[in-house]
Amino acid sequence: MSESVTPGTVGNVSTMFTGLAFQLDVTNVEYAGLSGMVGARRYCYNQCVDIIKANQRIFSFEQAAGVALESRTPILGFGDLRRWWMMTKPVWAGKYSWWLFDQAQRDTHKAVSNWLKGQTRFPTFKAKHKAKARFTVIGRECRLEAGRL
């Protein structure tokens, strides 16, 4: 098990964010459920990357056509990704927590922000067999009890 701790401040209140990463020993049924969550997260991330690529293409075409910066299509932000997902999400997404998709959208937005700052390359699609199988659960949806998650 690995742990990462990030100190921070929210308003006048000091906070501590803790992240845990650990390997689970699960049954086949549990594995299928967790794999579904991993796949759903990857699907959302890839859809967000796709919509950002389309947005970036439009922005580039407008730039090449000489459209003034203030008149160009704006770069999509996190709120735009969230609204787009809520309007276009597939029916099956309802069986998973919205936090799962929210985190995928946040990850996509962070990747694009880092790219815009010149810190990384443009985000790429996550392939099923190449990407790390992961998802994020927000604290109140995950309880750690003796011997169980």
Accessible surface in RSA format (square Angstrom, percent):
REM  Atomic radii and reference values for relative SASA: ProtOr
REM  Chains: A
REM  Algorithm: Lee & Richards
REM  Probe-radius: 1.40
REM  Slices: 20
REM RES _ NUM      All-atoms   Total-Side   Main-Chain    Non-polar    All polar
REM                ABS   REL    ABS   REL    ABS   REL    ABS   REL    ABS   REL
RES MET A   1   174.90  90.6  93.31  61.8  81.59 194.3  83.75  71.2  91.15 120.8
RES SER A   2    69.15  58.4  62.05  82.8   7.10  16.4  51.09 108.8  18.06  25.3
RES GLU A   3   108.17  62.1  71.93  54.4  36.25  86.3  20.30  39.3  87.87  71.7
RES SER A   4    72.32  61.1  65.47  87.4   6.86  15.8  47.94 102.1  24.38  34.2
RES VAL A   5    76.11  50.1  47.93  43.4  28.18  67.9  47.93  41.6  28.18  76.4
RES THR A   6    81.92  58.3  80.97  82.1   0.96   2.3  53.39  71.7  28.53  43.1
RES PRO A   7    97.63  71.2  82.10  74.8  15.53  56.5  82.36  68.0  15.27  94.9
RES GLY A   8    25.32  31.2   0.00   N/A  25.32  31.2  22.00  60.4   3.32   7.4
RES THR A   9   101.57  72.2  69.71  70.7  31.86  75.9  41.58  55.8  59.99  90.7
RES VAL A  10    89.76  59.1  84.75  76.7   5.01  12.1  87.49  76.0   2.27   6.2
RES GLY A  11    67.89  83.7   0.00   N/A  67.89  83.7  44.13 121.1  23.76  53.2
RES ASN A  12   160.17 110.5 122.10 118.0  38.06  91.6  35.36  85.1 124.80 120.6
RES VAL A  13    98.04  64.5  95.72  86.7   2.33   5.6  98.04  85.2   0.00   0.0
RES SER A  14    96.38  81.4  72.62  96.9  23.76  54.7  42.85  91.2  53.53  75.0
RES THR A  15    38.28  27.2  28.74  29.1   9.53  22.7  36.30  48.8   1.98   3.0
RES MET A  16   120.66  62.5  91.88  60.8  28.78  68.5  91.84  78.1  28.82  38.2
RES PHE A  17   112.60  56.3 107.32  66.5   5.28  13.7 111.34  67.5   1.25   3.6
RES THR A  18    75.95  54.0  40.64  41.2  35.30  84.1  26.84  36.0  49.11  74.2
RES GLY A  19    33.69  41.6   0.00   N/A  33.69  41.6  30.07  82.5   3.62   8.1
RES LEU A  20    71.72  39.9  39.37  28.2  32.36  81.3  40.32  28.3  31.40  84.5
RES ALA A  21    59.27  54.5  50.80  78.4   8.47  19.3  57.00  80.3   2.27   6.0
RES PHE A  22    75.29  37.7  42.60  26.4  32.69  85.1  49.48  30.0  25.81  73.9
RES GLN A  23   179.53 100.4 145.93 106.7  33.60  80.0  55.60 118.3 123.93  94.0
RES LEU A  24    70.63  39.3  46.34  33.1  24.29  61.1  48.34  34.0  22.28  60.0
RES ASP A  25   151.79 106.3 115.43 114.9  36.36  86.0  41.77  98.3 110.01 109.7
RES VAL A  26    48.47  31.9  23.01  20.8  25.45  61.3  25.62  22.3  22.85  62.0
RES THR A  27    82.31  58.5  73.96  75.0   8.36  19.9  78.54 105.5   3.78   5.7
RES ASN A  28   134.50  92.8 124.39 120.2  10.11  24.3  31.07  74.8 103.43 100.0
RES VAL A  29   125.13  82.3 117.30 106.2   7.84  18.9 121.31 105.4   3.82  10.4
RES GLU A  30    91.04  52.3  82.98  62.8   8.06  19.2  37.66  72.9  53.37  43.6
RES TYR A  31   140.52  65.6 140.52  79.9   0.00   0.0  94.91  71.3  45.61  56.2
RES ALA A  32    64.76  59.5  50.93  78.6  13.83  31.5  56.05  78.9   8.71  23.1
RES GLY A  33    41.00  50.6   0.00   N/A  41.00  50.6  38.99 107.0   2.01   4.5
RES LEU A  34    46.25  25.8  45.79  32.8   0.46   1.2  45.82  32.2   0.43   1.2
RES SER A  35    46.47  39.3  35.03  46.7  11.44  26.4  32.79  69.8  13.67  19.2
RES GLY A  36    22.94  28.3   0.00   N/A  22.94  28.3  20.22  55.5   2.72   6.1
RES MET A  37    45.45  23.5  45.45  30.1   0.00   0.0  26.54  22.6  18.91  25.1
RES VAL A  38    20.98  13.8  20.53  18.6   0.45   1.1  20.53  17.8   0.45   1.2
RES GLY A  39    20.49  25.3   0.00   N/A  20.49  25.3  16.00  43.9   4.50  10.1
RES ALA A  40     3.28   3.0   0.37   0.6   2.91   6.6   1.49   2.1   1.79   4.7
RES ARG A  41    11.24   4.7  11.24   5.7   0.00   0.0   2.16   3.0   9.08   5.5
RES ARG A  42    40.43  17.0  40.43  20.6   0.00   0.0   6.07   8.3  34.36  20.8
RES TYR A  43    84.17  39.3  79.31  45.1   4.86  12.7  54.11  40.7  30.06  37.1
RES CYS A  44     0.00   0.0   0.00   0.0   0.00   0.0   0.00   0.0   0.00   0.0
RES TYR A  45     9.23   4.3   9.23   5.3   0.00   0.0   4.06   3.0   5.18   6.4
RES ASN A  46    27.39  18.9  27.11  26.2   0.29   0.7   9.06  21.8  18.33  17.7
RES GLN A  47    56.15  31.4  55.59  40.6   0.56   1.3   1.77   3.8  54.38  41.2
RES CYS A  48     0.00   0.0   0.00   0.0   0.00   0.0   0.00   0.0   0.00   0.0
RES VAL A  49     0.22   0.1   0.03   0.0   0.19   0.5   0.22   0.2   0.00   0.0
RES ASP A  50    68.67  48.1  68.15  67.8   0.53   1.2   5.32  12.5  63.35  63.2
RES ILE A  51    47.61  27.1  45.29  33.7   2.32   5.6  47.14  33.9   0.46   1.3
RES ILE A  52     3.76   2.1   3.69   2.8   0.07   0.2   3.69   2.7   0.07   0.2
RES LYS A  53    61.21  29.9  59.03  36.2   2.17   5.2  29.43  26.5  31.77  33.8
RES ALA A  54    32.62  30.0  30.93  47.7   1.69   3.8  32.04  45.1   0.58   1.5
RES ASN A  55    11.76   8.1   9.28   9.0   2.48   6.0   4.94  11.9   6.81   6.6
RES GLN A  56    35.35  19.8  35.35  25.8   0.00   0.0  17.79  37.9  17.56  13.3
RES ARG A  57   127.45  53.5 124.88  63.7   2.57   6.1  55.47  75.8  71.98  43.6
RES ILE A  58    82.66  47.0  81.90  61.0   0.75   1.8  82.66  59.5   0.00   0.0
RES PHE A  59    33.20  16.6  33.20  20.6   0.00   0.0  33.20  20.1   0.00   0.0
RES SER A  60    49.97  42.2  46.22  61.7   3.74   8.6  27.73  59.1  22.23  31.1
RES PHE A  61   139.25  69.7 134.95  83.6   4.30  11.2 135.37  82.1   3.88  11.1
RES GLU A  62    39.55  22.7  37.74  28.6   1.81   4.3  17.40  33.7  22.15  18.1
RES GLN A  63   100.89  56.4  89.89  65.7  11.00  26.2  16.26  34.6  84.63  64.2
RES ALA A  64    92.12  84.7  49.40  76.2  42.72  97.2  61.83  87.1  30.30  80.3
RES ALA A  65    81.63  75.1  39.38  60.8  42.25  96.1  52.20  73.5  29.43  78.0
RES GLY A  66    63.71  78.6   0.00   N/A  63.71  78.6  33.95  93.2  29.75  66.6
RES VAL A  67    51.07  33.6  43.19  39.1   7.87  19.0  49.71  43.2   1.36   3.7
RES ALA A  68    49.65  45.6  34.85  53.8  14.79  33.7  45.28  63.8   4.36  11.6
RES LEU A  69   119.23  66.4 107.64  77.0  11.59  29.1 107.64  75.6  11.59  31.2
RES GLU A  70   153.00  87.8 113.79  86.1  39.21  93.4  70.48 136.3  82.52  67.4
RES SER A  71    79.17  66.9  47.05  62.8  32.12  74.0  28.45  60.6  50.72  71.1
RES ARG A  72    41.53  17.4  29.96  15.3  11.57  27.5   0.09   0.1  41.44  25.1
RES THR A  73    40.28  28.6  34.43  34.9   5.84  13.9  27.34  36.7  12.94  19.6
RES PRO A  74   102.28  74.5  93.66  85.4   8.62  31.4 101.96  84.2   0.32   2.0
RES ILE A  75    54.57  31.1  36.80  27.4  17.78  42.8  36.80  26.5  17.78  48.2
RES LEU A  76    40.11  22.3  35.80  25.6   4.30  10.8  35.93  25.2   4.17  11.2
RES GLY A  77    22.35  27.6   0.00   N/A  22.35  27.6  22.03  60.5   0.32   0.7
RES PHE A  78    40.39  20.2  37.08  23.0   3.31   8.6  37.08  22.5   3.31   9.5
RES GLY A  79    29.86  36.8   0.00   N/A  29.86  36.8  22.33  61.3   7.53  16.9
RES ASP A  80    50.87  35.6  44.72  44.5   6.14  14.5   7.79  18.3  43.08  43.0
RES LEU A  81     0.23   0.1   0.10   0.1   0.14   0.3   0.23   0.2   0.00   0.0
RES ARG A  82    79.52  33.4  79.52  40.5   0.00   0.0  33.11  45.3  46.41  28.1
RES ARG A  83   143.12  60.1 140.52  71.6   2.61   6.2  69.50  95.0  73.62  44.6
RES TRP A  84    50.20  20.1  49.63  24.0   0.57   1.3  40.63  21.7   9.57  15.5
RES TRP A  85     6.58   2.6   6.58   3.2   0.00   0.0   4.74   2.5   1.85   3.0
RES MET A  86   110.42  57.2  92.14  61.0  18.28  43.5  78.35  66.6  32.07  42.5
RES MET A  87   151.71  78.6 113.49  75.1  38.22  91.0  79.93  68.0  71.77  95.1
RES THR A  88    73.06  52.0  45.62  46.2  27.45  65.4  51.71  69.5  21.35  32.3
RES LYS A  89    84.34  41.1  65.13  40.0  19.22  45.8  33.02  29.7  51.33  54.7
RES PRO A  90    29.65  21.6  17.77  16.2  11.88  43.2  28.06  23.2   1.59   9.9
RES VAL A  91   149.42  98.3 129.38 117.1  20.04  48.3 137.70 119.6  11.72  31.8
RES TRP A  92   102.96  41.3  92.34  44.7  10.62  24.9  84.38  45.0  18.58  30.1
RES ALA A  93     3.20   2.9   0.52   0.8   2.68   6.1   0.71   1.0   2.49   6.6
RES GLY A  94    63.81  78.7   0.00   N/A  63.81  78.7  34.77  95.4  29.04  65.0
RES LYS A  95   158.56  77.4 117.65  72.2  40.91  97.4  73.35  66.0  85.21  90.8
RES TYR A  96    40.18  18.8  26.02  14.8  14.17  36.9  19.36  14.5  20.82  25.7
RES SER A  97    38.71  32.7  20.25  27.0  18.45  42.5  31.55  67.2   7.16  10.0
RES TRP A  98   135.23  54.3 130.44  63.1   4.80  11.3 111.82  59.6  23.42  38.0
RES TRP A  99    42.93  17.2  42.66  20.6   0.27   0.6  40.35  21.5   2.57   4.2
RES LEU A 100     3.62   2.0   2.61   1.9   1.01   2.5   2.74   1.9   0.88   2.4
RES PHE A 101     7.30   3.7   7.30   4.5   0.00   0.0   7.30   4.4   0.00   0.0
RES ASP A 102     3.63   2.5   2.18   2.2   1.45   3.4   2.02   4.7   1.62   1.6
RES GLN A 103    37.48  21.0  37.48  27.4   0.00   0.0   1.30   2.8  36.18  27.4
RES ALA A 104     0.00   0.0   0.00   0.0   0.00   0.0   0.00   0.0   0.00   0.0
RES GLN A 105     3.68   2.1   3.68   2.7   0.00   0.0   0.00   0.0   3.68   2.8
RES ARG A 106   104.66  43.9 100.76  51.4   3.90   9.3  29.27  40.0  75.39  45.7
RES ASP A 107    31.98  22.4  26.08  26.0   5.91  14.0   9.46  22.3  22.52  22.5
RES THR A 108     0.00   0.0   0.00   0.0   0.00   0.0   0.00   0.0   0.00   0.0
RES HIS A 109    58.54  32.0  58.54  40.7   0.00   0.0  31.84  32.8  26.70  31.1
RES LYS A 110   132.33  64.6 129.96  79.7   2.37   5.6  89.13  80.2  43.20  46.0
RES ALA A 111    25.67  23.6  19.78  30.5   5.89  13.4  25.29  35.6   0.38   1.0
RES VAL A 112     3.28   2.2   3.28   3.0   0.00   0.0   3.28   2.8   0.00   0.0
RES SER A 113    28.54  24.1  26.40  35.2   2.14   4.9  18.45  39.3  10.09  14.1
RES ASN A 114    28.44  19.6  28.44  27.5   0.00   0.0   0.10   0.2  28.34  27.4
RES TRP A 115    68.78  27.6  61.82  29.9   6.96  16.3  40.87  21.8  27.91  45.3
RES LEU A 116    95.07  52.9  61.47  44.0  33.61  84.5  64.90  45.6  30.18  81.2
RES LYS A 117   141.99  69.3 105.20  64.6  36.78  87.6  69.77  62.8  72.22  76.9
RES GLY A 118    66.09  81.5   0.00   N/A  66.09  81.5  32.15  88.2  33.94  76.0
RES GLN A 119   119.60  66.9  84.56  61.8  35.04  83.4  36.54  77.8  83.06  63.0
RES THR A 120    72.91  51.9  53.45  54.2  19.45  46.4  63.78  85.7   9.12  13.8
RES ARG A 121   186.04  78.1 169.86  86.6  16.18  38.5  75.00 102.5 111.04  67.3
RES PHE A 122    40.31  20.2  35.42  21.9   4.90  12.7  35.42  21.5   4.90  14.0
RES PRO A 123     9.31   6.8   0.22   0.2   9.09  33.1   9.17   7.6   0.15   0.9
RES THR A 124    58.99  42.0  56.61  57.4   2.39   5.7  43.74  58.7  15.26  23.1
RES PHE A 125    97.09  48.6  79.96  49.5  17.14  44.6  79.96  48.5  17.14  49.0
RES LYS A 126    73.36  35.8  68.18  41.8   5.18  12.3  27.79  25.0  45.57  48.5
RES ALA A 127    48.32  44.4  36.88  56.9  11.43  26.0  45.63  64.3   2.69   7.1
RES LYS A 128   139.88  68.2 120.63  74.0  19.25  45.8  64.18  57.8  75.70  80.6
RES HIS A 129   166.52  91.0 131.69  91.5  34.83  89.1  93.73  96.6  72.79  84.7
RES LYS A 130   185.87  90.7 149.75  91.9  36.12  86.0  98.21  88.4  87.65  93.4
RES ALA A 131    31.50  29.0   8.65  13.3  22.85  52.0  18.29  25.8  13.21  35.0
RES LYS A 132   170.30  83.1 144.81  88.9  25.49  60.7  97.73  88.0  72.57  77.3
RES ALA A 133    79.78  73.4  51.71  79.8  28.06  63.8  53.97  76.0  25.81  68.4
RES ARG A 134   104.50  43.9  97.70  49.8   6.79  16.2  35.41  48.4  69.08  41.9
RES PHE A 135    52.85  26.4  29.38  18.2  23.47  61.1  29.49  17.9  23.36  66.8
RES THR A 136    47.44  33.7  41.31  41.9   6.13  14.6  32.70  43.9  14.74  22.3
RES VAL A 137    58.43  38.4  33.41  30.3  25.02  60.3  35.10  30.5  23.33  63.3
RES ILE A 138    51.55  29.3  49.51  36.9   2.04   4.9  51.52  37.1   0.03   0.1
RES GLY A 139    57.54  71.0   0.00   N/A  57.54  71.0  41.47 113.8  16.07  36.0
RES ARG A 140   180.98  76.0 143.01  72.9  37.96  90.4  72.08  98.5 108.90  66.0
RES GLU A 141    81.90  47.0  46.11  34.9  35.79  85.2  29.84  57.7  52.07  42.5
RES CYS A 142    39.84  30.1  23.89  26.6  15.96  37.5   9.60  24.3  30.24  32.6
RES ARG A 143   170.83  71.7 162.37  82.8   8.45  20.1  65.57  89.6 105.26  63.8
RES LEU A 144   110.23  61.4  78.32  56.0  31.91  80.2  78.69  55.3  31.53  84.9
RES GLU A 145    81.22  46.6  64.21  48.6  17.00  40.5  41.75  80.8  39.46  32.2
RES ALA A 146   108.18  99.5  69.75 107.6  38.43  87.4  82.47 116.1  25.70  68.1
RES GLY A 147    89.85 110.8   0.00   N/A  89.85 110.8  45.07 123.7  44.78 100.3
RES ARG A 148   164.69  69.1 150.40  76.7  14.29  34.0  54.06  73.9 110.63  67.1
RES LEU A 149    94.08  52.4  48.88  35.0  45.20 113.6  57.94  40.7  36.14  97.2
END  Absolute sums over single chains surface
CHAIN  1 A    10695.7       8264.5       2431.2       6308.5       4387.2
END  Absolute sums over all chains
TOTAL         10695.7       8264.5       2431.2       6308.5       4387.2
